[in-house]
Amino acid sequence: MSKFIFVSGGVISGLGKGITTASLGAILQAKGFKVSAMKVDMYLNIDAGTIRPSEHGEVFVTMDGLESDQDLGNYERFLGRPLYRVNYATTGQIYAEVLRKERAFEYEGEDVEAIPHLTDEIIRRFKAAVKGSDVVIVELGGTVGEYQNGIFFEATRILKMREPKNVIQIHVAYLPVPGNLGEMKTKPVQQSVRMLNSMGIQPEFVVGRSEQPMDDKRKERIALFCNIAKDEVISNPNVASIYEIPLILDDQKFGDMVCKKLGLPNRKTNLKPWRDLVAKIKRVDQPLKIAVVGKYFSSGNFVLSDAYISVIESIKHASWAVNRKPVLTWIDSMDIEKNGTDCLKGYDGIVVPGGFGSRGIEGIISAIHYARENKIPYFGLCYGMQLACVEFARNVVKLKGAHTTEIDAKAKHAIIHVMPDQEKKMLEKNYGGSMRLGAWDCRLIPGTVSRKAYGQEIVSERHRHRYEFNNTYRDQLEKAGLTIAGTTPDGQLVEIIELKNHPFFVAVQFHPEFQSSPLKPHPLFLAFAKAAAK
Ligand code: GLN
């Protein structure tokens, strides 16, 4: 029998519901269960691909090419398994499918209504997500009480009514400590659970997110007012590393209790790999200083590093693996445009992540120039690869006016140009889910840094781009010393470039950051960290 765990949020957004979901998944997996995870988002967009990063954070790309929410990245990193289209749904997808069926007369003349038609479509997707696994943990986007996500809550209520033994609800809510009181307050959590109750949902567990651990007194109050036992109130305080959370939750017997409620056999939890990792994270103290240069998505006075969360995590995974403490610094490429590359002094390595558009691009190219000339380990991801090619063409091959046509449509030397099928799509205003997306094979050339790092000839990596290396310039750039280290298996599309006579200069058209996990760092990030540590 497949089991369903629904995780909702309360009081404030940005609570770390995703990390709670992922951590519980890691615990159940450590008990030997096959675990799947799913995120449902309440917006009407069909996917996250068309939403501004400053609004949404990172767009995480699945193997099968879905542009999804960054929480899927958290699940993959904690579960160490890939997720697919079935693991993500939006209100937009639900409506689109129901309306399609209606037009196709699939409801055979029925009056099509929110309940049961939308809720049945949602339940159908919950079931698709659990297929092949023992349990699926579904994170409900947004917070309880929002008008927009009500239909998803309703679907969970209906599923529980149909299969009471297979469904549990977990509510994750925030416990504030108002500065003037200095005391942790439970009332917002109580009210949040009341709101769930008013929708006909009684959570089996309440997870309290707070700065400090919750004490017994707060647990008792929440238990009393939320109709659960004290043990079923779980404390999830802030910690130095998110990878500690599975251990913190397991210490409170969360996994054991979840199994009991779901009627799953309670097996021993083997969290040794996580314990070893956390011990290492705490132990390493020699810093590995990495500068991440991008055009930053700032919102007011805050830098939303969420837009690059997978890149950040991948750098951390690799640093720990080489026994170094990752120290990441954001460098806004606009600052480099204004004040030059002095700010890049003293770093062990430089990373340029993916991006779109023209803002701050000359600053990025200067940073790449700096890394190349000063022999600082450089790792370019997607845009970071394309712009490395532009930099090389301009400053080594001396091609004046070298650029990507994304910025200069009439560039004299279009080193990077739009892929032919992409040009057509853009003319048709076909922007949704239409980039070159998802996993594609890449063949690595013997003798290259990349081939050595991966230790195999064919690798599969995830993509998200519309532009590509222009093969017209291949010979010219190669003759000047650029190594094409990886291409599509047919040799047509350049996927990796490298430079010789440099401690590490590797740039990739794909997004390796989508396949790194703390227990299994990505081979290229690892090779980069090794070079930077030297
Ligand atoms: N803007 C570039 C392209 O569309 C790079 C995309 C990216 O970095 N994800 O090809």
Boltz pocket constraint, residues with backbone or C-beta under 6 A from the ligand:
constraints:
  - pocket:
      binder: B
      contacts: [[A, 353], [A, 354], [A, 355], [A, 356], [A, 357], [A, 381], [A, 382], [A, 383], [A, 384], [A, 386], [A, 406], [A, 464], [A, 465], [A, 466], [A, 467], [A, 468]]
      max_distance: 6.0
